[in-house]
């Protein structure tokens, strides 16, 4: 008897993050950006702040700024690839 599941354990263990799509995450892989940015923000603020005064405020502010910056860069690259480059095509 064979059980078919959505998560194939062998394929998940063999996943190479930057070279292959995120199999189980499918089209929601970009949601992984939020916990990553939050973790980076906590680590950065913890090592660069001299006091814990308003620590979480600074962490959230840093995370929001980083997320907005990455979203802006993604939008700029989208516009460049789908609008600017095709307009440069000769012919």
PEPEDA-V690877 format. One record per residue. N is the residue number from 1. RES is the residue in one letter. BURIAL is # if it has 24 or more other ideal C-beta (glycine too) atoms within 12 Angstrom, else .. Layout:
BEGIN
N_RES_BURIAL ; N_RES_BURIAL
END
This chain:
BEGIN
1_X_. ; 2_X_. ; 3_X_. ; 4_X_. ; 5_X_. ; 6_X_. ; 7_X_. ; 8_X_. ; 9_X_. ; 10_X_. ; 11_X_. ; 12_X_. ; 13_X_. ; 14_X_. ; 15_X_. ; 16_X_. ; 17_X_. ; 18_X_. ; 19_X_. ; 20_X_. ; 21_X_. ; 22_X_. ; 23_X_. ; 24_X_. ; 25_X_. ; 26_X_. ; 27_X_. ; 28_X_. ; 29_X_. ; 30_X_. ; 31_X_. ; 32_X_. ; 33_X_. ; 34_X_. ; 35_X_. ; 36_X_. ; 37_X_# ; 38_X_. ; 39_X_. ; 40_X_. ; 41_X_# ; 42_X_. ; 43_X_. ; 44_X_. ; 45_X_# ; 46_X_. ; 47_X_. ; 48_X_. ; 49_X_. ; 50_X_. ; 51_X_. ; 52_X_. ; 53_X_. ; 54_X_. ; 55_X_. ; 56_X_. ; 57_X_. ; 58_X_. ; 59_X_# ; 60_X_. ; 61_X_. ; 62_X_# ; 63_X_# ; 64_X_. ; 65_X_. ; 66_X_# ; 67_X_# ; 68_X_. ; 69_X_. ; 70_X_. ; 71_X_. ; 72_X_. ; 73_X_. ; 74_X_. ; 75_X_. ; 76_X_. ; 77_X_. ; 78_X_. ; 79_X_. ; 80_X_. ; 81_X_. ; 82_X_. ; 83_X_. ; 84_X_. ; 85_X_. ; 86_X_. ; 87_X_. ; 88_X_. ; 89_X_. ; 90_X_. ; 91_X_.
END
